Amino acid sequence: MANELPFRPKTGEIPTQPGVYRWLDANGRVLYVGKAKNLRARLSNYFGPLDSLHERTRRMVTSAADVQWTIVNTEYEALQLEFTWIKEFDPPFNVRFKDDKSYPYLAVSIAEAVPRAFITRNRELKGVKYFGPYTQAWAVRETLDTLLKVYPVRSCTKGVYQRAQSSKRACLLGDIGKCAAPCVQRVTPAEHKQIAKQFIDFMAGGDLKHVELLRAKMQEASQDQQYELAAQYRDDVEALETVLEKSAVVFSDQTDADLFGIADDELAAAVSMFVVRGGRIRGVRGWVIDKELERDPAELVEYVLQNVYAPIDGAEPQEVPREVIVPVDPADKTEVAKWLSEIRGSKVDLHIAQRGDKAALAGTALTNAKHALMLYKTRRSADFTARADALAGIQRVLGLDSAPLRIECFDVSHLSGTNVVASMVVFEDGLPKKDHYRRFSIDQTQDDTDSIYQVLSRRLKYLREPMENENDSATSNRFAYRPSLLIVDGGLPQVNAAQRAVNESGVADLTVIGLAKRLEEVWRPGSDFPVIFPRATDELFLLQRIRDEAHRFAITYQRQKRSSSIASALSEISGLGEKRVSALLKHFGSAKRLKLASAAEISEVAGIGPVLAEQIVQALDS
């Protein structure tokens, strides 16, 4: 393969102004859209020697047949044009967004002559004002039902409305006061639009000003001895307060903000968005992003904001609040903030929450994003069709004779070279077989490669062929089941060490690979170049999950070893029995925190006095 792209333009031909560039394949399909402050400097990064490029970048440029660019006047114009082209062309190598679920929204069809309030999961309807998203359908139904008592907006379908017009008879909602019944002229279209506007104002603000206004009207009606009207206002106040009580109050300063949490790994990212209006959480939304090219957090934030706030043709765009709180500043913060301000029509504060309630809620959003990413990867591996495709894909890419129905993965864990342990996890038919998991303690080792060699040697002694005694009890031992594929966590040195253990064991026809975490590269023994699995595929997700499970299992065992070693040291102290040792570890939560504690802090534990606390500190220091 040539080490340069045949269509590479001359360096002098590429302008140095700001602009947007597009990579296209032989059929003219746009593969990737990007922006640059300096087009020549940016594109020169792509036209270096191919073997110096990141693997995924190399895959993109070798799939292309041409690169084109458009010069603009400012970086802000480049940002806008990039957003427009990504929406228009949907390039496969740009980040791909997909909701982790379909969310219900409360919507009002403001473009209709007689607006309608309804619940929908379609976020792209034209002439519609959206509120939410809501996490539960029942919650939005309850909200709508309660608000119709106060703001009786039409909620029926077009067919029901037209039948009521023809028959000149209102439906049940009109009779019980949950619809102003514009179909039978109880209110004019203009009056009904005013009711819809009040409905929208309450949903958009979500604060107490509407309640205070109704309460004032109630007092005025009571003073005028209009007691039935005052009772109606009283019921309206209670209804609005019920809606507000169901929205968690997080800020006391009537904050309007969107907070984003992003968790990512080498292949995907999950986004959690908290919608806060009037100081209350009014909605939560989430996405999963498949990353084709390597993206740093700043780039991810920029693409997330684009996906959320970029106007959709004909559809009501997502409302831009006064504050947008992100985990890291986007790559072009000034231009992005200007773009958001233009959409909102006033200044938008784009920033990172540093302290207080906002930082706490941003942390909650991050926790949700991490959980969503874990679920996304787990569900992909748990789906039968996805597992079958994954195993077939692994077989195809590695050139195996059959699909690897039993996969074993090994990982080594230690703390600065001490308490060295290893784990073996087993996946059969793409699912974890936890009763086959094994843990290894390693007394003496030189480094990780030596640890891998020792562990594989111990594991493979159960697979020597032919068995010395076919009736040996080892045949019933789950440890003696033959794997279809062996995986080690690491790169070429770890794989070569594992292969050496296989060769010395005498076990034939065992395939060994290593999965290097940084770039998700798969290494074969003795190979100078890694095997690259296609990104965002079921086979790579399965390999990644198996490797992560081995890492988790090893870390858990290593922590147990550390705690037990601390417990052993403590049990040797006169006056410390098993119960007091357990109380100490339970109080501090981990051996590490206990070792960092002072004598005064240790003495706070029930049953531990100052003298005993000093003995514990001395024992742990030694």
Long-range contacts (C-beta under 8 A, 24 or more apart in sequence): 1-50, 2-50, 3-49, 3-50, 3-51, 4-47, 4-49, 4-50, 5-47, 5-50, 5-61, 5-62, 5-64, 7-64, 7-65, 7-66, 7-67, 8-47, 9-67, 11-40, 11-44, 14-39, 14-40, 14-43, 14-44, 14-69, 15-39, 15-40, 15-69, 15-71, 16-40, 16-41, 17-71, 17-72, 18-71, 18-72, 18-73, 18-74, 18-75, 18-77, 18-78, 19-69, 19-70, 19-71, 19-72, 19-78, 20-69, 20-70, 20-72, 20-78, 20-81, 20-82, 20-85, 21-67, 21-68, 21-69, 21-70, 22-67, 22-68, 22-69, 22-85, 22-89, 22-91, 23-60, 23-61, 23-64, 23-66, 23-67, 23-91, 23-93, 24-64, 24-65, 24-66, 24-67, 24-68, 25-63, 25-64, 25-65, 26-65, 30-85, 30-89, 30-91, 31-60, 31-63, 31-64, 31-91, 31-92, 31-93, 32-60, 32-64, 32-91, 32-92, 32-93, 32-94, 32-293, 33-82, 33-85, 33-86, 33-89, 33-91, 33-94, 34-82, 35-75, 35-78, 35-79, 35-81, 35-82, 36-78, 37-75, 37-78, 39-69, 39-71, 43-67, 43-69, 54-293, 54-294, 54-519, 55-519, 55-521, 55-530, 55-532, 56-292, 56-293, 56-294, 56-535, 57-293, 57-294, 59-532, 60-93, 60-292, 60-293, 75-332, 75-335, 76-335, 76-338, 76-339, 78-335, 79-332, 79-335, 79-336, 79-339, 80-339, 83-306, 83-310, 83-339, 86-306, 87-310, 92-292, 93-292, 93-293, 94-292, 94-293, 94-303, 95-269, 95-289, 95-290, 95-291, 95-292, 95-295, 95-300, 95-303, 96-289, 96-290, 96-292, 96-536, 97-287, 97-288, 97-289, 97-307, 98-287, 98-288, 98-289, 98-290, 99-285, 99-286, 99-287, 99-288, 100-270, 100-286, 100-287, 100-288, 100-372, 100-375, 100-376, 101-286, 103-132, 103-133, 103-134, 103-135, 103-283, 103-285, 104-132, 104-133, 104-134, 104-136, 104-137, 104-140, 105-130, 105-131, 105-132, 105-133, 105-134, 105-140, 106-130, 106-131, 106-132, 106-134, 106-140, 106-143, 106-144, 106-203, 107-131, 108-153, 108-196, 108-199, 108-200, 108-203, 110-196, 110-200, 113-189, 114-154, 114-161, 114-182, 114-183, 114-189, 114-192, 114-193, 115-153, 115-154, 115-192, 115-193, 115-196, 116-153, 116-154, 116-155, 116-156, 116-161, 117-144, 117-147, 117-148, 117-153, 117-154, 117-155, 117-196, 117-199, 118-144, 118-155, 119-144, 123-315, 124-312, 124-314, 124-315, 125-315, 125-316, 126-314, 126-315, 126-316, 127-314, 127-316, 128-315, 128-316, 129-200, 129-316, 130-316, 130-318, 131-203, 131-204, 131-282, 131-283, 132-275, 132-282, 132-283, 133-275, 133-283, 133-284, 133-285, 134-283, 135-283, 135-284, 139-246, 142-246, 143-243, 143-246, 145-178, 146-239, 146-242, 146-243, 147-199, 147-202, 147-203, 147-239, 147-240, 147-243, 148-173, 148-178, 148-179, 149-177, 149-178, 149-235, 149-236, 149-239, 150-202, 150-214, 150-236, 150-239, 150-240, 151-195, 151-196, 151-198, 151-199, 151-202, 152-177, 152-178, 152-179, 152-180, 152-195, 153-179, 153-180, 153-192, 153-195, 153-196, 153-199, 154-179, 154-180, 154-182, 154-183, 154-192, 155-179, 202-240, 204-277, 204-319, 205-277, 205-278, 206-244, 206-247, 206-277, 206-278, 206-280, 206-282, 207-254, 207-278, 207-279, 208-244, 210-240, 211-237, 211-240, 211-241, 211-244, 214-240, 244-280, 247-280, 247-281, 247-282, 248-280, 248-281, 249-279, 249-280, 250-276, 250-279, 250-280, 250-281, 250-357, 250-361, 251-276, 251-279, 251-357, 251-358, 252-279, 253-279, 254-278, 254-279, 255-279, 255-323, 255-358, 256-321, 256-322, 256-323, 257-321, 257-322, 257-323, 257-324, 257-325, 257-358, 258-308, 258-320, 258-321, 258-323, 258-324, 258-325, 259-325, 259-353, 259-358, 259-361, 259-362, 259-365, 260-301, 260-304, 260-324, 260-325, 260-326, 260-327, 260-362, 260-365, 261-327, 261-362, 261-363, 261-364, 261-365, 261-366, 261-367, 261-368, 261-369, 262-297, 262-300, 262-301, 262-304, 262-327, 262-366, 262-369, 263-366, 263-369, 263-370, 263-372, 263-373, 264-289, 264-291, 264-295, 264-297, 264-300, 264-373, 265-373, 265-544, 266-291, 266-294, 266-517, 266-518, 266-519, 266-520, 266-544, 267-291, 267-520, 267-535, 267-536, 267-540, 267-541, 267-544, 268-373, 268-376, 268-377, 268-536, 269-295, 269-300, 269-373, 270-369, 270-370, 270-372, 270-373, 270-376, 271-304, 271-369, 272-365, 272-366, 272-368, 272-369, 272-372, 273-308, 273-365, 274-361, 274-364, 274-365, 276-321, 276-361, 277-321, 284-368, 286-368, 286-369, 286-372, 288-372, 288-373, 288-376, 290-535, 290-536, 291-535, 291-536, 292-535, 292-536, 297-327, 297-328, 298-328, 298-329, 298-330, 298-331, 299-330, 299-331, 301-326, 301-327, 301-328, 301-329, 301-330, 301-331, 302-330, 302-331, 302-332, 302-336, 305-330, 305-336, 305-340, 309-340, 309-343, 311-343, 317-343, 320-344, 320-348, 321-348, 322-346, 322-347, 322-348, 322-349, 323-348, 323-349, 323-350, 323-351, 324-348, 324-349, 324-350, 324-351, 325-351, 325-352, 325-353, 325-358, 325-362, 326-350, 326-351, 326-352, 327-352, 327-362, 327-366, 328-352, 377-541, 377-544, 377-545, 378-545, 380-538, 380-541, 380-542, 381-430, 381-431, 381-541, 381-542, 381-545, 382-431, 386-538, 386-541, 387-429, 387-430, 387-431, 387-538, 387-542, 388-430, 389-538, 389-539, 390-430, 390-537, 390-538, 390-539, 390-541, 390-542, 391-429, 391-430, 391-539, 391-542, 392-539, 393-533, 393-537, 393-538, 393-539, 394-485, 394-539, 394-542, 394-543, 397-522, 397-531, 397-533, 397-539, 398-485, 398-511, 398-513, 398-522, 398-524, 398-531, 400-484, 400-485, 400-511, 402-484, 403-484, 404-483, 404-484, 404-485, 404-511, 405-429, 405-484, 406-481, 406-482, 406-483, 406-484, 406-485, 407-483, 407-484, 407-485, 407-486, 407-487, 407-546, 408-459, 408-483, 408-485, 408-486, 408-487, 409-486, 409-487, 409-488, 409-489, 409-546, 409-547, 409-549, 409-550, 410-452, 410-455, 410-456, 410-459, 410-486, 410-487, 410-488, 410-489, 410-498, 410-550, 411-488, 411-489, 411-547, 411-550, 411-551, 411-553, 411-554, 412-442, 412-448, 412-451, 412-452, 412-455, 412-489, 412-554, 413-551, 413-554, 413-555, 413-557, 413-558, 414-451, 414-558, 415-558, 415-562, 419-558, 419-561, 419-562, 419-565, 420-445, 420-451, 421-554, 421-557, 421-558, 421-561, 422-451, 422-452, 422-455, 422-554, 423-550, 423-551, 423-553, 423-554, 423-557, 424-455, 424-459, 424-550, 425-546, 425-549, 425-550, 425-553, 426-483, 427-542, 427-546, 427-549, 430-542, 432-549, 435-478, 436-478, 436-479, 436-481, 437-553, 438-479, 439-553, 439-554, 439-557, 441-561, 448-490, 448-493, 448-494, 449-493, 449-494, 449-496, 449-497, 450-497, 452-488, 452-490, 452-494, 452-497, 452-498, 452-501, 453-497, 453-498, 453-500, 453-501, 456-486, 456-488, 456-497, 456-498, 456-501, 456-502, 456-505, 457-501, 457-504, 457-505, 460-501, 460-502, 460-505, 460-507, 460-510, 461-505, 463-505, 463-507, 463-510, 464-505, 464-506, 464-507, 465-506, 465-507, 465-508, 483-510, 484-511, 485-511, 485-513, 486-510, 486-511, 486-512, 486-513, 487-512, 487-513, 487-514, 487-515, 487-543, 487-546, 487-547, 487-550, 488-512, 488-513, 488-514, 488-515, 489-514, 489-515, 489-517, 489-547, 489-550, 489-551, 490-514, 490-515, 490-516, 491-516, 491-521, 491-523, 492-523, 492-527, 495-523, 495-524, 495-525, 496-525, 496-526, 498-525, 499-525, 499-526, 515-543, 515-544, 515-547, 517-547, 520-544, 559-590, 559-591, 562-591, 562-592, 563-590, 563-591, 565-591, 566-591, 566-594, 566-595, 566-620, 569-619, 569-620, 570-616, 570-619, 570-620, 572-619, 573-612, 573-615, 573-616, 573-619, 574-615, 575-612, 575-615, 576-612, 576-616, 579-607, 580-605, 580-607, 580-608, 583-607, 583-608, 584-608, 584-616, 594-620, 595-620
